Amino acid sequence: MENDQHPGSSGWNRHLDGQYREKIDTEAGAAAPLHPDTFSPRPEKDLNFSNDPSSNSSMTTKELQEYWRNEKCHWKPVKLLFEIASTRIAKKYSSKYVMYKIIVIQTGSFDSNKAILERRYSDFEVLHKNLLKNFSEEIEDITFPKKYLTGNFTEEMISERKLAFKEYLSLLYSIKCVRRSREFIDFLTRAELKEAYGCLRAGQYVKALDIFIQLVPLQEKLTHHCPTMVIPSLCAMLVCHRDLECPAEAFEVGEKALLHLQTRSSHKYYVPLLEAMIHLAYMLGKDFVSLQEKLEESQLKAPARGITLKELAVREYLY
């Protein structure tokens, strides 16, 4: 195994200097500069957490290289476009309402993982009320489409609402602290996540995976400022693949989850994920010794709580 080197050491700096061409102040132990979009002007309301590798000095040189390689990809800010592609009139019991199909696309290149979801007027209304509680000043100039007692199902009104909601989402996304907020992210993901975890709890793993596979790319686009927010979904996918007896697929998604947790060994998913990955690696004939060493090292720092990855996953989105 390679010798562990902390980002503050001169050897680490010499190794990375030629590859990344970024000078690291060895005296201050400073990490490479982050993109300006990394920080929010309202940190108390912004879901923004530090993944500074200096918080985990046990990382090997190879792991540190991989960490910074991924960080460089994250520095370019993700920009999303919102389209209201179509509508449909739905009925539930005695009520009737319009469902708006929202398409979320990443700009700058061809997006093969565009997200498609449906929301009704009341969902937008709940989002706006929740945002007003925490971001009233930031969104004071954003107009929310009015509700009318009659005429809500006319073609003219529906077309007007489509344009209004497209502009509304675009304006919200343009405000950094709003687009990073729990309220905004939940609006775009919570309904589907609740359904996916409900399927997982019911043992409907194929259906759960179908939802996660569609949703996780959107989660990743929305949470570039805090990649660990997607960890529960990735671990839930691992559980589904494993219980469907697809260990190779489970291991692949587990590797992706571990990459996000390289500097977050205290994360509640870290130890259960390592334990699951050790079993999968052994089953697949892959290297499990390095995973075992990471697990033992983590358990020396803090005693294991004895909870499995599946037990953690089924507790998500219960309400």
C-alpha positions in Angstrom: 0.0 0.0 0.0 1.2 3.5 -0.7 2.3 5.7 2.1 -0.4 8.1 3.3 0.4 11.7 2.6 -1.5 14.7 3.9 -2.3 17.6 1.5 -0.1 19.8 3.7 3.1 17.7 3.0 5.7 18.8 0.5 5.8 15.4 -1.1 2.1 15.5 -1.9 2.5 19.0 -3.4 5.4 18.0 -5.6 3.5 15.0 -6.9 0.4 17.0 -7.8 2.1 20.2 -9.0 2.9 18.9 -12.5 -0.4 17.2 -13.0 -2.8 19.9 -11.8 -0.6 23.0 -12.1 -2.1 24.4 -8.9 0.2 25.7 -6.2 -0.7 24.7 -2.7 0.5 26.7 0.2 2.4 24.2 2.2 2.8 26.6 5.2 -0.9 27.3 5.5 -1.9 23.8 4.4 -4.4 25.3 2.0 -6.4 23.1 -0.3 -6.8 23.9 -4.0 -9.0 26.9 -4.8 -12.7 26.1 -5.1 -15.0 27.5 -7.7 -16.8 30.7 -6.7 -20.1 28.9 -6.9 -19.1 26.6 -4.1 -20.2 29.0 -1.3 -23.6 30.5 -0.6 -24.3 34.0 0.7 -26.8 32.5 3.1 -24.9 29.5 4.6 -27.4 29.0 7.4 -30.0 28.1 4.8 -27.8 26.6 2.2 -27.2 22.9 2.0 -23.5 23.3 1.6 -20.9 21.2 3.4 -17.2 21.0 3.3 -15.5 17.9 1.7 -12.0 19.2 2.4 -9.6 16.3 2.2 -7.6 17.8 5.1 -10.3 16.5 7.4 -9.2 12.9 6.7 -5.4 12.5 6.7 -5.7 8.7 6.2 -6.3 9.0 2.4 -3.6 7.5 0.3 -1.9 9.5 -2.5 -3.9 7.6 -5.1 -7.1 8.5 -3.3 -6.1 12.1 -3.0 -5.4 12.2 -6.8 -8.8 10.8 -7.5 -10.4 13.2 -5.1 -8.9 16.3 -6.7 -9.7 14.9 -10.2 -13.3 14.7 -9.3 -13.3 18.1 -7.6 -11.9 19.7 -10.8 -15.0 18.3 -12.6 -17.2 19.9 -9.9 -15.7 23.4 -10.2 -17.6 24.1 -13.4 -21.0 25.2 -12.3 -24.0 23.1 -13.5 -26.7 25.1 -15.2 -30.1 23.7 -15.7 -33.0 24.7 -18.0 -36.6 24.1 -17.1 -39.3 23.4 -19.7 -43.0 22.7 -19.2 -43.4 20.3 -22.0 -47.0 19.4 -21.8 -50.0 19.1 -19.5 -52.8 16.7 -18.7 -56.0 16.9 -16.7 -56.1 14.4 -13.9 -59.0 13.2 -11.7 -58.8 12.0 -8.1 -62.0 11.1 -6.4 -64.3 14.0 -7.1 -61.6 16.6 -7.8 -60.0 17.5 -11.1 -56.6 19.3 -11.6 -53.9 20.0 -14.2 -50.6 18.1 -14.1 -47.6 19.9 -15.6 -44.8 17.8 -17.1 -41.5 19.4 -16.2 -38.3 18.6 -18.1 -35.0 19.5 -16.5 -32.0 19.7 -18.9 -28.4 20.4 -18.2 -27.0 23.1 -20.6 -23.6 23.2 -22.3 -23.7 19.7 -23.8 -26.1 17.0 -24.9 -27.9 15.7 -21.8 -28.8 12.1 -22.2 -30.2 12.0 -18.6 -32.8 14.7 -18.8 -35.3 14.5 -15.9 -39.0 14.3 -16.5 -41.5 14.8 -13.6 -45.0 16.0 -13.0 -46.3 18.5 -10.6 -49.7 20.2 -10.0 -50.5 23.8 -9.1 -50.8 23.0 -5.4 -47.2 21.5 -5.5 -45.9 24.8 -6.9 -47.9 26.7 -4.3 -46.4 24.7 -1.4 -42.9 25.3 -2.7 -43.6 29.1 -2.9 -45.0 29.2 0.7 -42.0 27.2 2.0 -39.5 29.5 0.3 -41.2 32.6 1.6 -40.5 31.4 5.2 -36.7 31.4 4.6 -36.1 33.4 1.5 -38.7 36.2 1.5 -36.2 38.9 0.6 -34.5 36.9 -2.1 -37.8 36.1 -3.9 -39.7 39.3 -3.2 -39.6 40.3 -6.9 -40.7 36.9 -8.2 -44.4 36.7 -9.0 -46.2 33.5 -8.3 -49.1 32.6 -10.8 -52.4 33.5 -9.3 -55.1 31.0 -8.5 -58.6 31.5 -10.0 -61.9 30.1 -8.9 -63.0 29.4 -12.4 -61.5 28.9 -15.8 -58.5 26.9 -14.6 -59.1 24.2 -17.3 -59.4 26.4 -20.4 -56.7 26.0 -23.0 -55.8 29.7 -22.7 -55.3 29.5 -18.9 -53.3 26.2 -19.1 -51.0 27.7 -21.8 -50.5 30.9 -19.6 -49.6 28.8 -16.6 -47.1 26.7 -18.6 -45.2 29.8 -19.5 -45.5 31.3 -16.0 -44.2 28.1 -14.2 -41.3 27.8 -16.6 -40.3 31.4 -15.8 -40.9 30.9 -12.1 -38.6 27.8 -11.9 -35.9 29.6 -14.0 -36.0 32.6 -11.7 -35.8 30.5 -8.6 -32.8 28.6 -10.0 -31.0 31.8 -10.8 -30.7 32.6 -7.1 -27.9 30.5 -5.6 -29.1 30.2 -2.1 -32.6 29.2 -3.3 -31.5 26.6 -5.9 -29.3 25.0 -3.1 -32.1 25.0 -0.5 -33.8 21.9 0.8 -37.2 23.4 -0.3 -36.2 23.7 -4.0 -34.4 20.3 -4.1 -37.3 18.6 -2.4 -39.8 20.1 -4.8 -38.0 18.4 -7.7 -37.2 15.1 -6.1 -39.1 14.3 -2.9 -42.3 12.8 -4.5 -40.2 10.4 -6.6 -37.9 9.5 -3.7 -40.8 8.7 -1.4 -42.2 6.4 -4.1 -38.9 4.7 -4.7 -38.2 4.1 -1.0 -41.8 2.8 -0.6 -41.1 0.3 -3.3 -37.8 -0.7 -1.7 -39.6 -1.3 1.7 -42.2 -3.4 -0.1 -39.5 -5.5 -1.8 -40.4 -4.1 -5.3 -36.7 -3.7 -6.1 -37.1 -3.5 -9.9 -39.7 -0.7 -9.7 -37.6 1.1 -7.1 -34.5 0.8 -9.3 -36.4 2.2 -12.3 -37.2 5.3 -10.3 -33.7 5.7 -8.8 -32.1 5.3 -12.2 -34.2 8.2 -13.6 -33.9 10.4 -10.5 -30.2 10.1 -9.4 -28.8 12.1 -12.4 -31.2 14.9 -11.4 -30.1 14.7 -7.8 -26.5 14.9 -8.8 -27.1 18.0 -10.9 -28.9 19.7 -8.1 -26.4 18.8 -5.4 -23.0 19.5 -6.9 -22.3 21.8 -4.0 -22.9 18.9 -1.6 -22.3 15.5 -3.4 -23.0 13.5 -0.2 -26.7 14.3 -0.5 -27.0 11.6 -3.2 -25.4 8.9 -1.0 -28.7 7.5 0.4 -30.1 7.0 -3.1 -26.9 5.3 -4.3 -26.9 3.0 -1.3 -30.6 2.2 -1.9 -29.7 1.2 -5.5 -26.9 -1.0 -4.1 -29.4 -2.7 -1.8 -31.9 -3.3 -4.7 -29.2 -4.7 -7.1 -27.8 -6.9 -4.3 -31.2 -8.3 -3.4 -32.0 -8.9 -7.0 -28.8 -11.0 -7.1 -26.9 -8.6 -9.4 -23.7 -8.2 -7.3 -21.6 -6.6 -10.2 -24.2 -3.8 -10.6 -24.4 -3.4 -6.8 -20.6 -3.1 -6.5 -20.4 -0.6 -9.3 -22.9 1.8 -7.7 -21.3 1.2 -4.3 -17.9 2.3 -5.7 -19.6 5.5 -6.8 -21.0 6.1 -3.3 -17.6 5.4 -1.7 -16.0 8.0 -3.9 -18.3 10.7 -2.5 -17.5 9.5 1.0 -13.7 9.5 0.8 -13.4 12.5 3.0 -16.5 11.8 5.1 -15.6 8.7 7.2 -17.9 9.9 10.0 -20.9 9.8 7.7 -23.6 7.5 8.9 -23.6 5.5 5.7 -19.8 5.0 5.6 -19.3 1.9 7.7 -22.5 0.1 6.6 -21.5 0.8 3.0 -18.0 -0.5 3.5 -19.4 -3.7 5.1 -21.7 -4.3 2.2 -18.9 -3.6 -0.3 -16.5 -6.1 1.4 -19.1 -8.9 1.0 -19.7 -7.9 -2.6 -16.0 -7.7 -3.4 -15.4 -11.2 -1.8 -18.3 -12.6 -3.8 -17.0 -11.1 -7.1 -13.3 -12.0 -6.5 -12.3 -8.4 -6.2 -9.8 -6.8 -3.8 -11.6 -6.7 -0.4 -8.5 -6.3 1.8 -8.2 -2.5 1.2 -11.9 -2.1 2.0 -11.4 -4.2 5.2 -8.5 -1.9 6.2 -10.6 1.2 5.7 -13.3 -0.4 7.8 -10.9 -1.3 10.6 -9.4 2.1 10.6 -12.9 3.7 10.8 -13.9 1.5 13.7 -10.8 2.5 15.6 -11.9 6.1 15.4 -15.5 5.4 16.4 -17.3 2.2 17.5 -19.6 0.7 14.9 -23.3 1.1 15.6 -24.2 -2.4 14.2 -26.7 -1.2 11.6 -26.8 -2.6 8.1 -27.0 -0.7 4.9 -30.5 -2.0 4.2 -31.7 -1.0 7.7 -30.5 2.5 7.0 -32.1 2.6 3.5 -35.6 1.5 4.6 -35.7 4.3 7.2 -35.4 7.0 4.5 -38.5 9.0 3.5 -40.9 7.4 5.9 -43.0 10.5 6.1 
